[in-house]
Amino acid sequence: MIVVGYRPGVSLLHRAHPFTNLTLAGTVVVLAFALPVPIGPLVLTGVLVAFALVAGLPRVLATALAFAAPFWLFLTLIHVVFGDSPMRALTVGGQITAILIAFLLALTAVHPARLVDALLDRGVPFAFAYLLAATLQSVPRLQERAGAILDAQRCRGLNVTGSLWRRARAVVPLAVPLVLGALAEVDERTVALEARGAASAARRTALDPPPDTAVQRTLRWGFLAAAIAVVVARIVQ
């Protein structure tokens, strides 16, 4: 099952502060490129797979596999079948897979509303906080709207199965309502935000800021220190 966006749960990541999840994802990006290749990205991917299973988020792995499979196929063709550098394929494939798993874990476990409250609690302007939360919600909302449009068009007799030509012709009746609906929603949100003074520089009070413990703050600093240490060690070498 393809999972992109927040899903309710009680995992370790769901209970963690949003900044902890985002810091973890950012650290993975740095480590994916800073660790020795090709073993580093592959080991990092294995650690993230084990972490996702322990955290109770196995569906994230299925989604990451669905997104990473085309990259692995392309890399195999370019560097193995038509080239002579399989290590390059393993390196880039491991980096892409690790980054996908890390950010899908963050997207799955971080509720946009909790992220907005956490940012507001740190004094971040509301407009920026809302923009970040809306970006996180965009893909799930587009998925839901695409499913509703597909069901509606099927009820009207649209056939999305069969030959490749028939499927290609069905793209327009599906894509046009999706794009127009997304643009209309953007316009509605813009008007609503302007009416509520989203552009105001006044600091807003978070209604329900997520609790942040000393353990999680220490963990975040540990992530950053680990990333910096690996980068420095790589530069020195």
N, C-alpha and C positions, 0 to 999 in steps of 0.2 A: 504493500500500500504506500502510495506517494504521500509523504507528510512534509508540507512546507508551511511554516507558521506555528503559532502557539497552539499547544494541545494541553488541556488540563491534566494534572497529575500530582503525585506526592513524592516524586523522586528527589534525590539530593539536589539536583540542579533547580528543580521547581522551588525548593525551600531556600535556596541560596539568594543572596542579594543580587539584583540584576548586574551591578558593576562587576561582581565576581565572575559571572558567566561571560560577560563581554571581555574582561581581562584575560580569561582563559583562552577565548577564541583568538584574541590578538596575539597572545604568547605563542599559540600554535602556529600562526602565520610566520612569525619570526623564526621559530625553531625549524619549521619546514624548509626554510632556505638557508639557515645557518648551520644546521647539523651536517656532519660528514655524509657524503653521498656515495652510493645509493642506500646504504644501510640505515642512515639516520631517518629519512622520511618514512621508510618502511616500518622501522621499529616504532616511530611516533604514531603511524596509522594503527599498528597493532595495539598500542597502549590505549588509543582512543576507542577502538572497537571494544576492548575489555571494559573500559570505563563506561561506555554506553550500555553494555549488558548489565554491569553492576548497578548502574543508576536506574535501570528499569525502562530504558528507551530503545528497545531493539528495532522498532519501526524506523527510527532515524537511519539505521544502517541500511535498510532496504532502500530508502530514498537516496542515500548517498551512493549506493551501488548503481541505482538507475541513472543518476546524473554522471557518475564517473565512468560507466561502461563505454560510452562513445569516445571519451578521451583515451581510454586504454586501447580501444580498437584502432583509433587513429595513430597513436604512438607506436603500436605494434607494427602497423603497416609501414610507417615512415622509417622507424629506426631498426626494425628487426627484419621484416620481409624485404623491403627495398633498400635498407641500409645495413650497417654493420656495427651498430652501437646499442646493443640491448640494455646496457647499463644506463644509458640516457633515457630510455623508455621507462625503466624501473624508477629512476630518480624523479622525472617529471610526473609520472603516474602516482607515485607515492605522495609527492607534494600536493597535487590536486586533490587526492582522496582525503588526506589529513585535513586540509583546509575545509573541504566540503563537510566532513563529519563535525568539525569543531563549530562551524557557523550554523549548521542544522541543529546541533544540540542547543546552541544559544537561542535560536529562533523558536525551537519547540518549548523551551523551559521558561523563557522570559515573557511575561504578560506585558503587552504594550502599556497598559495603565500603570502597572507597577514601575515600569521604566520611567514613565513621565513623572510620577510622584518622586522617584529617586532623584531624577535630574532637578526637579523643582526644589527639592530639599537641599540640594547643593548650590542653589542660586542660579541655575541655568535658566536663561530666558524661555518663557513659555513657547514662543514661536519655534525656537530650535527644538525643544523637547517634543512638541507636537509633530513637527516635520519628521523627526527620527521615528516616532511611534507610527505615524501614518505610513512611512516607508516599510516598516516591518509588517504592517497589516495589508499592504497592497497586493502581495502575491496570493494570500489566502482569499481575499475578497474577489480577486479576479478569477480564481478557481471556482468559487461558489457561483459567481455570475455566469461563468462559461458553462457550468453544469446546468443552471436554470435555463439559459438560452438554448442549449442543446436539447433539453427535454421539451421546451416549447416548440422548437422547430420540428422535432420529430412528431409531435402531435399534429402539426400542420402538414405532415406528409413528406418531410425532408428525409431523404435516404442518404445516410453517411457510411454505408457499407458497400461492398462490391468492388468494382475496378478502381484503379488508381485515378482515372479521369473523373469518375463519379465522385470520388472523395475530394478531389481538387475543386470540383464545382461547388461542393458543399462548404468550402472554406469561406466564401464571401458572405452567404447568409448567416454564418456564425460569427465571423470577425467584425462585420460592420456594426451590429448591435452591441457587441462587446466594447468596441472602441468608443462608440457614441455614448454608451452608458457610463464608461469610465470618465470621459470628458465632462459629462453632465454632473457626475458626483464631485469632481474636482471643483467645478464652478459653484456648486451648492456649499461645499465645505469652505471655500474661500469667502463667500458672502457671510456664512455663519461665523467664521473666525473674525472677520472685520467688524461684525456687529458686536462681538464680545471683547473687542479691544485686544486681540492677540498680538498686535504690533506694539503695544504699549511697553515701555521700558520698566514699568513698575514690577517689583518682585512679587511673585504669587506664592501663596502658602499651599504646600502639599496637603491634600486632604487626608491621605493615609500612607505616609512614607514607609517603605519596607524597613524592618529592623536591620541594623547593621552592627555586627558584633566585632569585638577585637580580634577574634579568631579569623573572621573573614577578611578583615583589613590586613592582618598579617599574611594571610594566604595570598592576597592580591599583590602585596609588596614582594612576596616570595616569587610569584610568577614573573614579575617585572625584573627582579634581580637575576633569576635564572636565564631569562632571555638576554639580558645585557651581558651576563657572564659568557654565554655561548658565543655571542657576536664578538666580544673582545677576544676570546680564545681563538676564534676562526681568523680574525684579523692578524693576531700575533703569529699564527702559524704561517 
